[in-house]
Every structure is written in structure tokens, then in C-alpha cells.
Amino acid sequence: MSGIGYAEIFTEGIDVLRKGYTNQALACFEAAYREKPSPEVTSHLGYCRAYVWCRYQEGINMCREAIATEPDNPVHYLNLGKIFLARQQKKLAIETFRKALEFRPSPEILAELDRLGTRKPPVFPFLPRRHPLNKYTGLFLTHLGLR
């Protein structure tokens, strides 16, 4: 990658990441980060490190650092939410995606939320969601088509 500028390296990293080649994207973002550690590169690099090397906490910290610098950029929230999903923390991922929508709508985030789906509120909100009364009443009402 020598002789290639920051913008080209970053753009190549975005392109290969969209194609699903996270290892190649990681190399691109590492090189771009060495040249210019911008918030966008930091966020993408954090996601790639978490995804490829399972360094989840490092990735989360890098995305949060990017969010602290640019709180209105939905890309940082998207990357953070994807890390939470990889870590099996669906609730945190959904909260992160929804937080991003407060600043600016993003088609990628809306697609992630659609893919994850949303749950209906419990039938009896004063009981825990897992309570048998909530669970079976909800199933019954769904079966009847009332919910």
C-alpha cells in the first residue's frame, strides 16, 4: 500500500468491508489509522478489530472514542452496534442503533433494525417479560390474531 494516499486507503477499506472482506478492510484501516487517526477510521478500525480478532472491548472503546468526537455521525453507532451484536448483546445493539437515529436517519441502521425485528410490549407491563402469564397470554393473543 505504499505510495497510496490516505483517501485511497480509506476508500478501499470501505469497499472491501462492504463486500464482506473484513480481514482486508482491517489492513486498510490499520494503514489509514497510522497515517491519520480520524474518528471515522477509528470507528471502522475498532469494528474490524472486534470482528476479526475478537477484541470486543477494544473495538467498543474505539467506537465510543469516535462517538465522543463526532456524536452526530451514525456510522460510529452502526459500528458500535455491530460489535454488540457480535458479542451477543442484542439489547445494547438495538439501543445503540436507536440512539443514532436521534441524530440522523441512516439507511444502514434502519436495515439493521428491520433485520433484528422489534418485540411487542408485554401484555402485563407490571410483570417481567419472562413471566408465564405474559408469555402464554401473548402467545394466545397472537394465535387469535388480536396482537
C-alpha positions in Angstrom: 0.0 0.0 0.0 3.0 2.3 -0.2 2.5 5.3 -2.5 -1.2 5.2 -1.9 -2.7 8.2 -0.1 -4.9 8.2 3.0 -8.1 8.8 1.0 -7.5 5.9 -1.3 -6.6 3.5 1.5 -9.7 4.5 3.5 -12.0 4.2 0.4 -10.5 0.8 -0.4 -11.2 -0.3 3.2 -14.8 0.8 3.0 -15.2 -1.0 -0.3 -13.8 -4.3 0.9 -15.7 -4.0 4.1 -19.0 -3.7 2.2 -18.1 -6.8 0.2 -17.6 -8.7 3.4 -13.8 -9.0 3.4 -13.2 -7.8 6.9 -9.6 -9.0 7.1 -8.6 -6.9 4.1 -10.6 -4.0 5.5 -8.7 -4.3 8.7 -5.3 -4.0 6.9 -6.6 -0.9 5.0 -7.9 0.8 8.2 -4.7 0.0 10.1 -2.7 1.7 7.4 -5.1 4.7 7.2 -5.0 5.0 11.0 -1.2 5.1 11.0 -1.4 8.0 8.5 -4.3 10.0 10.0 -6.3 8.7 13.0 -9.6 10.4 12.2 -12.8 9.5 14.1 -14.2 7.6 11.1 -11.1 5.5 10.7 -11.0 4.9 14.4 -14.6 3.6 14.3 -14.1 1.3 11.4 -10.8 0.0 12.8 -12.5 -0.7 16.1 -15.2 -2.7 14.4 -12.7 -4.7 12.3 -10.5 -5.5 15.3 -13.5 -6.6 17.3 -14.8 -8.7 14.4 -11.6 -10.3 13.2 -9.6 -10.6 16.4 -12.5 -10.8 18.9 -11.1 -7.7 20.7 -14.6 -6.6 21.6 -13.7 -4.2 24.4 -11.0 -2.5 22.4 -13.5 -2.1 19.5 -16.1 -0.7 21.8 -13.7 1.8 23.3 -12.5 2.9 19.8 -16.1 3.4 18.6 -17.0 5.3 21.8 -13.9 7.5 21.3 -15.2 8.3 17.7 -18.7 9.0 19.1 -17.3 11.4 21.6 -15.5 13.3 18.8 -18.4 13.1 16.3 -21.6 12.4 18.2 -23.8 13.1 15.2 -22.2 10.6 12.8 -24.4 7.4 12.5 -21.5 5.3 11.1 -19.9 5.2 14.6 -23.1 4.0 16.1 -23.5 1.4 13.4 -20.1 0.0 14.0 -20.6 0.0 17.8 -24.0 -1.7 17.4 -22.4 -4.4 15.1 -19.8 -5.1 17.8 -22.6 -5.5 20.4 -24.3 -8.0 18.0 -21.1 -9.9 17.5 -20.8 -10.0 21.3 -24.4 -11.4 21.6 -25.7 -8.2 23.2 -28.7 -7.6 21.1 -30.4 -5.2 23.5 -27.4 -2.9 23.6 -27.1 -3.1 19.9 -30.7 -2.0 19.4 -30.3 0.8 21.9 -27.2 2.0 20.1 -28.9 1.9 16.7 -31.9 3.8 18.1 -29.6 6.4 19.7 -28.1 7.0 16.2 -31.5 7.7 14.7 -32.0 10.5 17.2 -29.2 12.4 15.4 -29.7 11.5 11.7 -31.5 8.7 9.9 -29.3 6.2 8.2 -30.4 3.5 5.8 -27.8 1.0 7.1 -29.1 1.4 10.7 -32.7 1.2 9.6 -31.9 -2.0 7.7 -30.1 -3.5 10.8 -33.1 -2.7 13.0 -35.5 -4.2 10.5 -33.3 -7.3 10.3 -33.3 -7.6 14.1 -37.0 -7.0 14.4 -38.8 -5.5 17.3 -40.8 -7.0 20.2 -44.2 -6.0 21.3 -44.6 -4.8 24.8 -45.6 -7.4 27.4 -49.3 -7.9 27.9 -49.0 -7.2 31.6 -46.3 -4.5 31.8 -46.1 -4.7 35.6 -44.8 -8.3 35.3 -41.4 -9.3 33.9 -41.4 -10.2 30.2 -40.5 -13.8 31.0 -43.3 -14.3 33.5 -45.5 -17.3 32.3 -48.6 -15.1 32.4 -47.0 -12.6 30.0 -45.6 -15.3 27.8 -48.6 -17.5 27.4 -51.2 -14.7 27.2 -49.1 -13.1 24.5 -48.8 -16.3 22.5 -52.6 -16.9 22.9 -53.5 -13.4 21.7 -51.1 -13.7 18.8 -52.7 -17.0 17.8 -56.1 -15.4 17.9 -54.8 -12.6 15.8 -55.5 -10.0 18.4 -51.9 -8.9 18.9 
